[in-house]
Amino acid sequence: MTNSKKVFQFSVSLFLIGLVFAFWVLIKPKLENITKNDVSLENDQTKVRLLFGGDLMFDRHIRLAGQNLGYDFVFSDLKELFFDYDLVIANLEGPITDNASVSLGTMPGTPQNFIFTFDPQVAGLLADHNIRIVCLGNNHILNFGQKGLDSTKQYLTA
């Protein structure tokens, strides 16, 4: 089995473990508090709302906007929407590291244009906007190797 397949399988496993953990922490307590009299389709307490997003990319122009306008600007129009849900899940399309951006200012289509790293502030931004689970199983998570992946996990955990 190639390393990329192992990384993909590992990332999918982590994502599924994250979903189970989210269920256990966020959803199970709600279900335990429901009595027989509470159960109805019209009772909001019995509903769990999940929002699944796509790729979250915080390099190139988004990194520049975050540096110039503050990273909160990136989600400023979406914060209320994200907090309407019990859990927001999306794909983090690159590692969070202390490394300088490689793709910022590069020409589209060049190899450097596809090497991403996100500012450490991104981890806090995600938490501040109710994005509690991110998938790391993508083609850019290892742009800065195992150190980049380890760094990402450390920032997200913190």
URCOR-V836867 format. One record per backbone hydrogen bond with DSSP energy under -0.5 kcal/mol. NH is the residue of the N-H (numbers start at 1). CO is the residue of the C=O. Records with the same first field share a line. If there is no record, write none. Layout:
NH=CO + CO
This chain:
6=2
7=3
8=4
9=5
10=6
11=7
12=8
13=9
14=10
15=11
16=12
17=13
18=14
19=15
20=16
21=17
22=18
23=19
24=20
25=21
26=22
27=22 + 23
28=23
31=27
32=28
33=29
34=31
38=35
39=35 + 36
40=38
43=40
44=42
46=43
47=44
50=48
51=87
53=51 + 89
56=91
57=55
58=56
62=59
63=59
64=60
65=61
66=62
67=63
68=64
69=65
70=66
73=70
74=71
75=71 + 72
76=73
78=75
79=75
82=78
83=79
84=81
85=82
86=49
87=49
88=130
89=51
90=133
91=54
92=90 + 135
93=56 + 91
94=92
95=116 + 140
97=95 + 118
102=115
103=115
106=103
110=107
113=110
114=111
115=112
116=114
118=95
122=119
123=120
124=120
125=121
126=122
127=123
128=124
129=125 + 126
130=127
131=126
132=88 + 130
133=88
135=90
138=136
141=138
143=140
145=142
148=144
149=145
150=146
151=147
152=148
153=149
154=150
155=151
156=152
157=153
158=154
